[in-house]
Amino acid sequence: MITYNENGLDFTDEEQGVWVTVPVQRIHPVDVRLDPVSALTIPMGTQDDFHPLRVIGNLKFTNPDNPEQLQFVFDPAVQMRVRYTCADLFRAMERGQPLALAYWNDQVKHWVRFAERPQAPDPDGYVYLTLQEFGDPAICWGT
């Protein structure tokens, strides 16, 4: 769901646990969507020292007047919060690795970690990110 306000927009996908705040942009207006990802297009085996556990979706920032035109640079930066679950933590513990959030780099065909879960207990179960640039990759929890 997208909520527009005088400060920009707030995107929420409760089911996948993704919240994005996009301030009014200086260059282009931006919309947000989270598309499902086909398991056929994203490798789910261990690759480049990353093992995917749960794909969240394909996060896209688009031009509201032309939803097929992607926006990659943000000024000011976009704020994103992504929830992890007890099941995500348990699966990471089973593997003996820290839980990490990553995105799929389709250009070079590998997962790129962009945030590890804080090592100290995190009472709210989220990773917080600030994005100044972002393509349209799939995002995923893994180890």
C-alpha positions as CSV (number, residue, x, y, z in Angstrom):
1,M,0.0,0.0,0.0
2,I,1.2,3.5,-0.8
3,T,0.3,6.6,1.2
4,Y,1.1,10.0,-0.3
5,N,1.6,13.0,1.9
6,E,3.2,16.4,1.7
7,N,6.6,14.9,2.6
8,G,6.6,12.2,-0.1
9,L,5.3,8.7,0.2
10,D,5.2,5.7,2.5
11,F,5.1,2.2,1.0
12,T,4.1,-0.7,3.2
13,D,4.0,-4.4,2.4
14,E,3.0,-6.0,5.8
15,E,3.0,-9.5,4.4
16,Q,6.6,-9.4,3.2
17,G,7.7,-7.0,6.1
18,V,8.9,-4.1,3.9
19,W,8.4,-0.4,4.7
20,V,9.9,2.3,2.5
21,T,9.8,6.1,3.0
22,V,10.5,8.2,-0.1
23,P,10.9,11.9,0.6
24,V,9.8,14.3,-2.1
25,Q,12.6,14.0,-4.7
26,R,14.5,16.9,-6.1
27,I,14.9,15.4,-9.6
28,H,12.0,13.0,-10.4
29,P,8.9,11.8,-8.5
30,V,9.1,8.2,-7.4
31,D,6.7,5.4,-6.7
32,V,7.5,2.1,-5.1
33,R,6.3,-1.5,-5.8
34,L,7.4,-4.9,-4.6
35,D,6.9,-7.5,-7.3
36,P,6.9,-11.3,-6.7
37,V,10.1,-13.1,-7.8
38,S,10.1,-16.4,-9.7
39,A,12.3,-19.0,-8.2
40,L,13.3,-19.8,-11.8
41,T,15.0,-16.4,-12.2
42,I,16.9,-16.3,-8.9
43,P,19.4,-19.0,-7.9
44,M,18.5,-20.4,-4.5
45,G,21.7,-22.4,-3.9
46,T,24.8,-21.1,-2.1
47,Q,26.7,-18.8,-4.3
48,D,29.5,-16.3,-3.6
49,D,29.5,-17.2,0.1
50,F,25.8,-16.4,0.4
51,H,23.0,-18.9,1.0
52,P,19.5,-17.5,0.3
53,L,16.8,-18.5,2.9
54,R,13.8,-16.4,2.0
55,V,13.2,-14.2,-1.0
56,I,11.2,-11.1,-0.2
57,G,10.5,-9.8,-3.6
58,N,11.7,-7.5,-6.4
59,L,11.8,-4.0,-5.1
60,K,11.2,-1.4,-7.8
61,F,11.3,2.4,-7.7
62,T,9.5,3.8,-10.7
63,N,8.3,7.0,-12.3
64,P,4.6,7.5,-11.3
65,D,3.8,8.7,-14.8
66,N,5.4,5.8,-16.5
67,P,5.6,2.7,-14.2
68,E,8.0,0.9,-16.6
69,Q,10.6,3.6,-16.2
70,L,12.8,2.8,-13.2
71,Q,14.4,5.4,-10.9
72,F,17.9,4.5,-9.6
73,V,19.2,7.6,-7.8
74,F,17.4,9.4,-4.9
75,D,17.9,12.9,-3.6
76,P,17.2,13.0,-0.8
77,A,17.9,9.3,0.2
78,V,15.2,6.7,0.7
79,Q,14.7,5.0,4.1
80,M,13.8,1.3,4.1
81,R,13.0,-1.1,6.9
82,V,12.9,-4.9,6.3
83,R,11.6,-7.3,8.9
84,Y,13.2,-10.6,9.7
85,T,11.3,-13.5,11.4
86,C,12.1,-16.0,14.1
87,A,12.1,-18.6,11.4
88,D,14.8,-16.6,9.5
89,L,16.9,-16.4,12.6
90,F,16.5,-20.1,13.4
91,R,17.5,-21.2,9.8
92,A,20.6,-18.9,10.1
93,M,21.5,-20.4,13.4
94,E,21.1,-23.9,11.9
95,R,23.7,-22.9,9.3
96,G,25.9,-21.4,12.0
97,Q,26.0,-18.1,10.1
98,P,24.7,-14.5,10.8
99,L,21.5,-13.6,9.1
100,A,22.1,-11.1,6.3
101,L,19.9,-9.1,3.9
102,A,21.1,-9.2,0.3
103,Y,20.1,-8.2,-3.2
104,W,20.5,-10.0,-6.5
105,N,23.0,-8.3,-8.8
106,D,21.7,-9.4,-12.2
107,Q,24.6,-7.8,-14.1
108,V,27.2,-10.1,-12.5
109,K,24.8,-12.9,-11.4
110,H,25.4,-13.0,-7.7
111,W,24.0,-12.0,-4.3
112,V,25.4,-8.8,-2.6
113,R,25.0,-8.4,1.2
114,F,23.9,-5.0,2.1
115,A,23.1,-5.4,5.8
116,E,23.6,-8.0,8.5
117,R,21.3,-8.3,11.4
118,P,22.8,-6.5,14.4
119,Q,24.7,-8.9,16.6
120,A,23.1,-7.5,19.7
121,P,19.5,-8.6,20.4
122,D,17.3,-6.4,18.3
123,P,13.9,-6.0,20.0
124,D,12.0,-5.0,16.9
125,G,13.3,-7.5,14.4
126,Y,14.2,-5.1,11.6
127,V,17.2,-4.0,9.5
128,Y,17.2,-0.3,8.6
129,L,18.7,1.0,5.4
130,T,19.4,4.4,3.8
131,L,19.5,4.2,0.0
132,Q,20.8,6.9,-2.3
133,E,21.0,4.5,-5.3
134,F,19.2,1.3,-5.9
135,G,18.2,-0.7,-9.1
136,D,15.3,-3.1,-9.2
137,P,16.8,-6.2,-7.7
138,A,15.2,-9.0,-5.7
139,I,16.0,-8.8,-2.0
140,C,16.4,-11.8,0.2
141,W,17.3,-12.9,3.7
142,G,20.1,-15.5,3.9
143,T,23.4,-16.4,5.5
